[in-house]
């Protein structure tokens, strides 16, 4: 499977005043143009994982990408509660586990991927088969990570709006969007 353009989005409740005063409407409008809704058929995720179609996410070429996301998590809030939407087989989790967290919850639509990731479950780590558009839990999170998954949702902005209700407190949002060769990080001074 050829590597697709990358999009990583961190939704983060940060103790730092980085995003105070952001006017969200222009930012969300820009993101909706960068991340258009898809009308393509939904892939059979279990078949794709079982056939090794997503194994490339564990390749060394993906390590820098994943370490950048982990670095943001550590910088924004050490020992955070983290929700990863589209966690797959737990590739990013392995790195997040090294830097530490208070709680990690990974969700993915693929039962096959979650069965593989579940071997990493412990008292601070849980994995569930769930869809990001409608995931509900009593847990609240400091950081929500959507790593290379947002562009698979039919209505990505609705997913962001839904997930933002899962923050621990009133949230600041930090977006890191990478597509091909350009990276933009939206913050307010």
C-alpha positions in Angstrom: 0.0 0.0 0.0 1.4 3.4 -0.9 1.8 5.9 1.9 -0.9 8.5 1.7 -0.5 12.2 2.6 -0.2 12.6 6.3 -2.5 14.5 8.7 -1.8 14.5 12.4 -4.1 16.5 14.6 -3.6 17.0 18.3 -6.5 18.4 20.2 -4.9 19.4 23.5 -6.0 20.9 26.7 -2.8 22.7 27.6 -1.7 24.3 30.8 0.3 26.7 28.6 -1.6 29.8 27.4 -0.6 29.1 23.8 -4.1 29.1 22.3 -5.8 31.7 24.5 -7.9 34.1 22.4 -8.0 32.1 19.2 -10.9 32.9 17.0 -12.0 29.4 16.1 -14.3 30.0 13.2 -11.6 31.0 10.7 -9.3 28.2 11.8 -12.1 25.6 11.5 -13.0 27.0 8.1 -9.4 26.6 6.9 -9.3 23.1 8.3 -12.5 22.1 6.6 -10.9 23.1 3.2 -7.7 21.2 4.0 -9.6 18.2 5.2 -12.6 17.8 2.8 -15.4 15.4 3.5 -15.0 12.0 1.8 -17.8 10.3 -0.1 -15.7 7.2 -0.9 -16.8 3.8 0.3 -15.5 2.8 3.7 -12.7 0.3 3.5 -12.9 -3.0 5.3 -10.4 -2.1 8.0 -10.2 -5.7 9.4 -9.3 -7.1 6.0 -6.7 -4.4 5.4 -5.0 -4.9 8.8 -5.2 -8.7 8.5 -3.5 -8.6 5.1 -0.7 -6.4 6.4 -1.9 -3.3 4.5 -1.2 -1.1 7.5 2.1 -2.6 8.7 4.0 0.3 7.0 2.9 2.5 10.0 5.4 0.6 12.1 8.3 1.2 9.7 11.3 3.3 10.6 10.1 5.9 8.2 7.1 6.7 10.4 9.2 7.0 13.6 10.0 10.7 13.3 6.4 11.5 12.6 5.3 9.6 15.7 8.0 11.0 17.9 7.0 14.6 17.0 3.4 13.8 18.1 4.7 12.2 21.3 7.0 15.2 21.9 4.0 17.6 21.6 2.1 15.5 24.1 5.0 15.6 26.6 5.5 19.3 26.1 1.8 20.3 26.3 1.0 18.3 29.4 3.3 15.7 30.9 1.5 12.8 32.5 -1.7 13.6 30.6 -4.8 11.6 30.0 -4.7 10.8 26.3 -7.3 9.6 23.8 -6.0 8.3 20.5 -8.7 8.0 17.8 -7.7 5.6 15.1 -4.9 4.0 17.2 -4.7 0.9 14.9 -2.4 -1.7 16.3 -0.9 0.7 18.9 2.2 2.0 17.1 2.0 5.5 18.5 1.0 4.1 21.9 4.4 2.3 22.1 6.2 5.6 21.9 3.7 7.4 24.3 4.2 4.6 26.8 8.0 5.5 26.8 7.4 9.1 27.7 4.6 8.4 30.2 1.0 9.3 30.7 -1.6 9.1 33.5 -4.2 7.3 31.3 -4.2 6.2 27.6 -7.3 5.1 25.8 -7.0 4.0 22.2 -9.9 3.4 19.9 -10.2 2.1 16.4 -12.9 0.7 14.1 -10.9 -2.4 13.4 -11.4 -5.4 15.7 -8.3 -7.0 14.3 -6.1 -4.0 15.1 -7.5 -3.7 18.6 -6.9 -7.4 19.3 -3.3 -6.8 18.4 -3.0 -3.6 20.5 -4.8 -5.1 23.5 -1.6 -7.0 24.4 -0.4 -3.6 25.7 -3.3 -3.2 28.1 -2.4 -2.4 31.7 -3.8 -0.4 34.6 -3.2 2.9 32.7 -3.8 1.7 29.2 -7.1 0.5 27.5 -8.1 -0.2 23.9 -11.6 -0.3 22.5 -13.3 -1.0 19.2 -15.2 2.2 18.5 -15.9 4.9 16.0 -14.5 8.4 16.6 -17.7 10.1 15.3 -19.8 8.6 18.1 -17.3 7.5 20.8 -18.8 8.1 24.3 -17.1 7.6 27.7 -17.2 8.9 31.2 -13.4 9.5 31.0 -12.2 13.1 30.2 -8.9 13.7 28.4 -6.2 16.3 28.4 -5.0 15.5 24.9 -6.9 13.9 22.0 -4.7 12.6 19.1 -6.0 11.9 15.6 -2.9 10.6 13.8 -3.4 10.1 10.1 -7.1 9.4 10.5 -9.0 12.6 10.2 -9.2 12.5 6.4 -11.0 9.2 6.6 -14.0 10.6 8.3 -16.9 11.7 6.1 -17.4 14.8 8.2 -14.1 15.6 9.9 -15.2 18.9 11.4 -18.1 17.2 13.1 -15.7 14.6 14.5 -13.6 17.4 16.0 -16.6 19.1 17.5 -17.9 15.8 19.0 -14.5 14.8 20.4 -13.9 18.3 22.0 -16.7 17.4 24.4 -14.4 14.7 25.9 -11.9 17.2 27.3 -11.2 17.2 31.0 -11.8 21.0 31.3 -12.6 23.9 29.1 -10.1 23.2 26.3 -7.6 24.9 24.2 -7.1 23.3 20.9 -3.7 22.8 19.2 -3.6 21.6 15.6 -0.7 20.1 13.8 -1.5 19.4 10.2 1.1 17.8 7.9 0.3 17.1 4.3 3.1 16.1 2.0 5.9 18.5 2.5 4.3 21.3 4.5 3.5 21.6 8.2 1.4 24.2 9.8 1.0 24.6 13.6 -1.9 26.9 14.6 -1.4 28.7 17.9 -2.1 32.1 19.2 0.4 34.3 21.1 
